[in-house]
Amino acid sequence: MSRLPYVPGFARPSGAAGGTGSPKAAGKALRERAPRAAHAEWAPDAGRPEAVGSVEASNAGRLPELTPIRVGRMAASPFAFLRGSAGLMGYDLVRTAVTGVGAQICGDAHAANFGLYGDARGELVIDVNDFDETLRGPWEWDVKRLAASLVLAGREAGADEDTCGTAARDAVGAYRHTMRLLAKLPAADAWNAIADEELVAHADARALMGTLERVAAKARRNTSARFAAKSTEKSEDGGRRFVAAPPVLRQVPDDEATAVALALGDYRGTLPEELLPLLARYEVQDVAFRVVGTGSVGLRSYVVLLLDHRGKPLVLQVKEARPSALLPYAEKAGFANPEAGHEGRRVVLGQKRMQLVSDVLLGWATVEGRPHQVRQFRNRKGSVDPAALSPGELDDYGRMTGALLARAHAHSADPRLIAAYCGKSAELDEAFATFAVAYADRTEADHAELVAAIRNGRLAAETGV
């Protein structure tokens, strides 16, 4: 035993009083509390919120003139409905088997929330890339949402049921295999393991190579400069300003633009000090409102145009951050989330905990009393559309995203504990895949209810936006 005292924040010496014992033994013991086969079990209970009512409730606090766009996007397909209904799935997940093992979870880990983006040097990395719902919660909730989304995406693409079920099962298998690999590595090696250049081989996703190369080529062109060139014009004072393109991009009143611009002063205080001289070389030029994402439509979201001394642009996104839709369900499952004080801070810290490399300009701010996250806009982002993949690609994509999710979870949860629970057999894979198919069926029914509500006039919807 060490002659030195226990230092808080570090692991306790093996065998010391107050130690937690073997993570491997603890993980195996969890199978008694939550048998792996039990994850297959789910059925909607009598108190489940009505699908349409859930959409209406989630529209509360959003800009009412934009909610028809959100409804229209959710009505596009069952997969699109799932993308906009993280809260409804949270209600369902807390009623399934819960291991009690916490991690920083995405909270919305559906198959379209993985993708490419640029690092500080402009090189492309691939990872989980949406964190509006992130919080501390059960790791298995992310995996179940991913598996269910793959079934729905496959169905939308026209794949048969065997292909959809296999994609879900293999995504869980890749998660399990990756967690077992990380559990065997030294801690520092596991923290940075599975570099992107090794990811395709690790996940055996070679059929996806052509798609990834096309997405990467497009992502390299997806920059602030390109967006600014298309969306701004010269102003009378020699600078540049945004050109309205309603309903997606619109100008804002001067007082609203001023409030957003002034909030960037507080945002600077959330960045590493060494980056402040970089921002000091840019001048704030203009602010516009821009509609984003399916789940985020109706939230206050701005783009801010900055120009350097040569007139070269940098565009920041300042996006409203609301409490995670999963928060009440995570709390019911026994997980505390003390960082929910400023929701922008929650989103940023959650993203940094999960990603291997994050946007260096991630930060948060408060605009007119509302919390916002701040990040680079069009930072070489690119994503695969899982609903457009061929059957062979869908399975490869499932394995790749399962591996990425395990890598992300292992930053905040001990991979030895999760790996021991998951085990060597495919029992967990089969259980999660069974759940995924059942949940996809329920989501299709929920989507049908939404479409009917639009047809009978209960909900307004705007399509094609």
C-alpha positions in Angstrom: 0.0 0.0 0.0 1.2 3.5 -0.8 2.9 5.4 2.1 1.3 8.6 0.7 -2.2 9.8 1.7 -5.2 9.6 -0.6 -5.3 12.7 -2.8 -8.9 13.8 -3.7 -9.7 13.7 -7.4 -7.4 10.7 -8.0 -8.1 7.0 -7.8 -7.9 5.5 -4.3 -5.1 3.0 -3.7 -6.2 -0.6 -4.4 -7.5 -2.1 -1.2 -7.7 1.2 0.7 -10.6 2.0 2.9 -13.4 3.7 0.9 -12.1 2.1 -2.3 -14.7 1.0 -4.9 -13.2 -2.4 -5.6 -12.7 -3.9 -9.1 -14.7 -2.1 -11.9 -14.8 -5.5 -13.7 -16.5 -7.1 -10.7 -18.8 -4.2 -10.3 -19.8 -4.3 -13.9 -20.6 -8.0 -13.8 -22.6 -7.5 -10.6 -24.8 -4.9 -12.4 -26.2 -7.7 -14.5 -28.2 -8.8 -11.4 -29.7 -5.3 -11.1 -30.4 -4.8 -14.8 -30.1 -8.1 -16.7 -28.8 -7.5 -20.2 -31.8 -9.3 -21.8 -34.1 -6.9 -19.9 -33.1 -4.1 -22.3 -35.3 -5.8 -25.0 -38.4 -5.1 -23.0 -40.4 -1.9 -23.7 -44.0 -1.1 -24.3 -45.8 2.3 -24.1 -47.5 2.7 -20.7 -51.0 4.1 -20.1 -49.6 7.5 -19.0 -47.4 8.0 -22.1 -47.9 11.5 -23.5 -49.8 11.7 -26.7 -47.4 12.2 -29.6 -49.1 15.4 -30.9 -49.4 16.8 -27.4 -45.7 16.1 -26.8 -44.9 18.1 -29.9 -47.1 21.0 -28.8 -45.6 21.0 -25.3 -42.0 21.1 -26.7 -43.0 24.1 -28.8 -43.6 26.1 -25.6 -41.1 29.0 -25.4 -40.2 28.9 -29.1 -40.9 31.7 -31.5 -44.5 30.9 -32.5 -44.0 32.1 -36.1 -41.3 29.4 -36.6 -43.0 26.4 -35.0 -44.9 25.4 -38.3 -41.4 24.9 -39.8 -40.5 22.6 -37.0 -43.7 20.7 -37.3 -43.2 20.4 -41.1 -39.7 19.1 -40.7 -40.8 16.5 -38.1 -43.7 15.4 -40.4 -41.3 14.6 -43.2 -40.7 11.0 -42.1 -40.7 8.8 -38.9 -36.9 9.3 -38.7 -37.5 13.1 -38.8 -40.1 12.7 -36.1 -37.6 10.9 -33.9 -35.0 13.6 -34.4 -37.4 16.2 -33.0 -38.8 14.1 -30.1 -35.9 13.5 -27.7 -38.1 14.4 -24.7 -40.8 11.9 -25.6 -38.1 9.2 -25.9 -36.7 10.3 -22.5 -40.1 9.5 -21.0 -40.0 6.0 -22.6 -36.3 5.3 -21.7 -36.7 5.9 -18.0 -39.2 3.1 -18.0 -36.8 0.6 -19.4 -34.0 -1.2 -17.7 -31.4 1.3 -16.3 -28.0 0.1 -15.2 -27.3 3.2 -13.0 -23.9 3.7 -14.6 -23.6 7.4 -15.6 -21.7 9.1 -18.4 -21.8 12.4 -20.1 -24.4 11.5 -22.8 -25.3 13.3 -26.0 -29.0 12.9 -25.1 -29.9 13.0 -28.8 -27.5 10.4 -30.3 -29.5 9.6 -33.3 -27.7 8.5 -36.5 -27.7 12.0 -38.1 -25.9 13.6 -35.1 -22.5 12.3 -36.1 -20.3 14.0 -38.6 -17.2 15.8 -39.7 -15.9 19.2 -38.6 -12.6 21.2 -38.6 -10.1 21.2 -35.8 -7.9 24.2 -34.9 -5.6 23.6 -37.9 -8.5 23.0 -40.3 -8.0 19.2 -40.5 -11.2 17.2 -40.5 -12.2 15.1 -37.5 -15.3 12.8 -37.1 -17.3 12.5 -33.9 -20.6 13.1 -32.2 -21.6 16.6 -33.2 -24.8 17.8 -31.6 -25.1 18.5 -27.9 -28.2 20.5 -27.2 -29.6 17.8 -24.9 -26.3 16.7 -23.3 -26.2 15.9 -19.6 -25.1 13.2 -17.2 -27.3 10.2 -17.6 -27.4 6.5 -18.3 -25.0 5.5 -21.1 -27.5 3.0 -22.5 -30.0 5.8 -23.4 -27.6 7.1 -26.1 -27.0 3.6 -27.5 -30.8 2.8 -27.6 -31.5 6.1 -29.4 -28.8 5.3 -31.9 -30.0 1.8 -32.5 -33.7 2.9 -33.0 -32.7 5.7 -35.4 -30.7 3.3 -37.6 -33.8 1.1 -38.0 -35.9 4.2 -39.0 -33.2 5.5 -41.3 -32.9 2.1 -43.0 -36.6 1.8 -43.5 -36.7 5.3 -45.0 -33.9 4.3 -47.4 -35.9 1.2 -48.5 -33.8 -1.4 -46.7 -35.5 -4.7 -45.6 -36.1 -5.5 -42.0 -33.2 -7.9 -41.7 -30.8 -5.1 -42.8 -32.3 -2.6 -40.4 -32.2 -4.9 -37.5 -28.6 -6.0 -38.3 -27.5 -2.3 -38.5 -28.9 -1.7 -35.0 -27.4 -4.9 -33.6 -24.0 -4.3 -35.2 -24.0 -0.7 -33.9 -24.4 -2.0 -30.3 -21.8 -4.7 -31.0 -19.3 -2.1 -32.1 -20.0 0.0 -29.0 -19.4 -3.1 -26.9 -16.3 -4.2 -28.7 -14.8 -0.6 -28.6 -15.5 -0.3 -24.9 -13.8 -3.6 -24.3 -10.8 -2.4 -26.2 -10.6 0.8 -24.3 -10.9 -1.1 -21.0 -7.7 -3.0 -21.8 -5.6 0.0 -22.6 -3.6 2.2 -20.2 -5.7 5.1 -19.1 -3.8 7.8 -21.1 -3.9 5.6 -24.2 -7.6 4.9 -23.9 -8.4 8.6 -23.5 -7.0 9.3 -27.0 -7.6 5.9 -28.5 -9.0 5.1 -32.0 -7.7 8.0 -34.0 -9.9 9.0 -36.9 -7.6 7.5 -39.5 -8.0 4.1 -37.7 -11.7 4.4 -37.3 -12.9 2.8 -40.5 -10.6 -0.2 -40.1 -11.6 -0.5 -36.4 -15.3 -0.5 -37.2 -14.8 -2.6 -40.4 -16.6 0.1 -42.3 -14.8 0.0 -45.6 -18.0 0.0 -47.6 -18.5 3.5 -46.3 -15.2 4.9 -47.6 -16.6 6.4 -50.8 -19.4 8.2 -49.0 -17.1 9.5 -46.3 -14.7 10.8 -49.0 -17.6 12.7 -50.7 -18.8 14.1 -47.4 -15.2 15.2 -46.5 -14.8 16.9 -49.9 -18.0 18.9 -49.3 -17.1 19.6 -45.7 -13.8 21.2 -46.7 -15.8 23.8 -48.7 -18.3 24.4 -45.9 -16.6 27.4 -44.3 -17.4 30.8 -42.8 -15.9 32.5 -45.9 -18.1 30.6 -48.3 -21.2 31.3 -46.3 -20.3 35.0 -46.0 -19.7 35.2 -49.7 -23.2 33.9 -50.4 -25.1 35.5 -47.6 -23.6 39.0 -47.3 -23.2 42.2 -49.4 -21.1 45.3 -49.1 -22.6 48.0 -46.9 -22.5 51.8 -47.4 -19.7 52.2 -44.9 -17.5 49.8 -46.8 -18.1 46.8 -44.5 -20.5 43.9 -45.1 -23.9 43.0 -43.9 -26.2 39.9 -44.2 -28.7 39.7 -47.0 -32.1 38.5 -45.9 -33.3 35.1 -47.3 -36.5 34.5 -45.4 -37.7 32.5 -43.7 -34.3 30.9 -43.0 -32.1 34.0 -42.7 -33.6 37.4 -41.8 -32.4 40.7 -40.5 -33.1 41.7 -36.8 -34.0 45.1 -35.3 -31.1 47.2 -34.1 -31.8 46.7 -30.4 -31.8 42.9 -30.8 -28.6 43.0 -32.9 -27.0 45.2 -30.3 -27.9 42.8 -27.5 -26.3 39.9 -29.4 -23.2 41.9 -30.2 -22.7 43.1 -26.6 -23.2 39.5 -25.3 -20.0 38.6 -27.1 -18.1 40.6 -24.4 -19.2 38.0 -21.8 -18.5 35.2 -24.3 -14.9 36.2 -24.4 -14.6 35.4 -20.7 -15.6 31.8 -21.4 -12.7 31.2 -23.8 -9.1 30.2 -23.0 -7.1 33.4 -22.3 -4.6 32.6 -25.1 -7.3 32.9 -27.7 -8.4 36.5 -26.8 -5.8 38.2 -29.0 -7.2 36.3 -32.0 -10.7 37.6 -31.4 -9.3 41.1 -30.8 -8.3 41.1 -34.5 -11.9 40.9 -35.7 -14.5 43.6 -35.8 -18.2 42.8 -35.3 -20.0 43.8 -38.5 -23.6 42.5 -38.5 -26.0 40.2 -36.8 -28.9 38.2 -38.4 -31.3 35.5 -37.3 -30.9 32.1 -38.9 -33.2 29.1 -38.5 -31.4 25.8 -37.6 -32.0 22.1 -37.2 -35.2 20.1 -36.7 -35.0 20.0 -32.9 -33.9 23.6 -32.6 -36.3 25.3 -34.9 -38.0 28.1 -33.1 -35.2 28.8 -30.7 -33.4 32.1 -30.9 -30.4 31.5 -33.1 -28.1 34.2 -34.6 -25.2 34.4 -36.9 -22.6 37.2 -36.3 -20.4 38.4 -39.0 -16.8 39.3 -38.0 -14.2 40.7 -40.3 -10.4 40.9 -39.8 -8.1 43.7 -41.0 -8.1 42.3 -44.5 -11.8 41.9 -44.7 -11.7 38.1 -44.3 -14.8 36.8 -42.5 -15.4 34.7 -39.4 -19.0 33.8 -38.6 -20.1 32.8 -35.2 -23.4 31.2 -34.3 -25.1 32.4 -31.1 -27.8 29.8 -30.4 -30.3 29.7 -27.5 -29.7 26.9 -25.1 -32.7 25.5 -23.1 -32.7 22.8 -20.4 -32.1 19.4 -21.8 -35.4 17.6 -22.7 -34.0 14.6 -20.8 -33.3 16.4 -17.5 -36.5 15.3 -15.6 -36.0 11.8 -16.7 -32.3 11.7 -15.9 -33.2 13.0 -12.4 -35.9 10.3 -12.1 -33.2 7.7 -12.9 -31.0 9.1 -10.1 -28.6 11.4 -11.9 -27.9 14.9 -10.6 -26.9 17.6 -13.1 -25.7 20.6 -11.0 -24.3 22.4 -14.1 -27.7 23.2 -15.4 -27.4 26.8 -14.0 -26.3 28.2 -17.4 -27.6 26.0 -20.2 -25.0 27.3 -22.7 -22.2 26.3 -20.3 -23.9 22.8 -19.9 -23.8 22.4 -23.7 -20.2 23.5 -24.1 -18.8 21.5 -21.2 -20.8 18.4 -22.3 -19.4 18.7 -25.8 -15.8 19.1 -24.6 -16.2 16.0 -22.4 -17.5 13.8 -25.2 -15.4 14.9 -28.2 -11.8 14.0 -28.8 -11.2 17.5 -30.3 -13.6 20.4 -30.0 -14.1 23.8 -31.7 -11.5 26.1 -30.0 -14.1 29.0 -30.1 -16.8 27.1 -28.1 -18.2 29.3 -25.4 -21.4 30.7 -23.9 -23.2 34.0 -23.4 -26.4 35.5 -22.1 -28.6 37.5 -24.6 -31.4 39.5 -23.0 -31.6 37.1 -20.1 -31.5 33.9 -22.1 -28.6 31.5 -22.1 -26.9 30.8 -25.5 -24.0 28.7 -26.7 -21.5 30.3 -29.1 -19.4 28.4 -31.7 -18.0 28.8 -35.2 -20.6 28.6 -37.9 -19.9 26.4 -40.9 -16.6 25.1 -39.4 -16.0 22.6 -42.2 -19.0 20.6 -41.0 -20.2 17.7 -43.0 -22.5 14.7 -42.3 -23.7 11.5 -43.7 -27.4 11.2 -44.4 -28.2 7.8 -42.9 -31.5 7.6 -44.7 -29.8 7.8 -48.0 -27.3 4.9 -47.5 -27.3 1.6 -49.3 -28.0 -1.5 -47.2 -24.3 -2.4 -47.1 -23.3 1.2 -46.1 -26.0 1.3 -43.4 -24.4 -1.6 -41.5 -21.0 0.0 -41.8 -22.3 3.3 -40.6 -23.9 1.7 -37.6 -20.7 0.1 -36.6 -18.8 3.4 -37.0 -21.2 5.4 -35.0 -21.4 2.8 -32.3 -17.6 2.9 -32.0 -17.6 6.7 -31.9 -20.3 6.7 -29.1 -18.2 4.3 -27.0 -15.1 6.6 -27.4 -17.2 9.6 -26.3 -18.7 7.8 -23.3 -15.3 6.5 -22.1 -14.2 10.1 -21.4 -16.6 10.3 -18.5 -17.4 6.8 -17.5 -14.9 4.0 -16.7 -14.7 1.8 -19.7 -13.8 -1.2 -17.5 -17.2 -0.9 -15.7 -19.3 -0.6 -18.9 -17.2 -3.3 -20.7 -17.7 -5.8 -17.9 -21.4 -5.2 -17.9 -21.7 -5.6 -21.7 -19.6 -8.8 -21.7 -18.2 -10.8 -24.5 -21.4 -12.4 -25.9 -23.9 -10.7 -28.2 -26.7 -10.9 -25.6 -26.7 -7.1 -25.2 -26.6 -6.5 -28.9 -29.7 -8.7 -29.5 -31.6 -7.0 -26.6 -30.9 -3.5 -27.8 -31.8 -4.4 -31.4 -35.1 -5.9 -30.3 -35.8 -2.7 -28.4 -34.8 -0.6 -31.5 -37.3 -2.4 -33.8 -40.1 -2.1 -31.3 -39.4 1.6 -30.7 -39.1 2.3 -34.4 -42.6 0.8 -34.8 -43.9 3.1 -32.1 -42.3 6.1 -33.7 -43.9 5.3 -37.0 -47.3 5.4 -35.2 -46.4 8.6 -33.5 -45.4 10.1 -36.8 -48.7 9.0 -38.3 -50.6 10.8 -35.5 -48.6 14.0 -36.2 -49.5 13.8 -39.9 -53.1 13.3 -39.1 -53.1 16.3 -36.7 -51.7 18.4 -39.5 -54.4 17.2 -41.9 -57.2 17.9 -39.5 -55.9 21.4 -38.8 -54.8 20.8 -35.2 -51.2 21.7 -36.0 -49.9 24.1 -38.6 -47.0 22.9 -40.7 -44.7 24.5 -43.3 -42.9 22.1 -45.5 -39.9 22.4 -47.8 -38.0 24.8 -45.5 
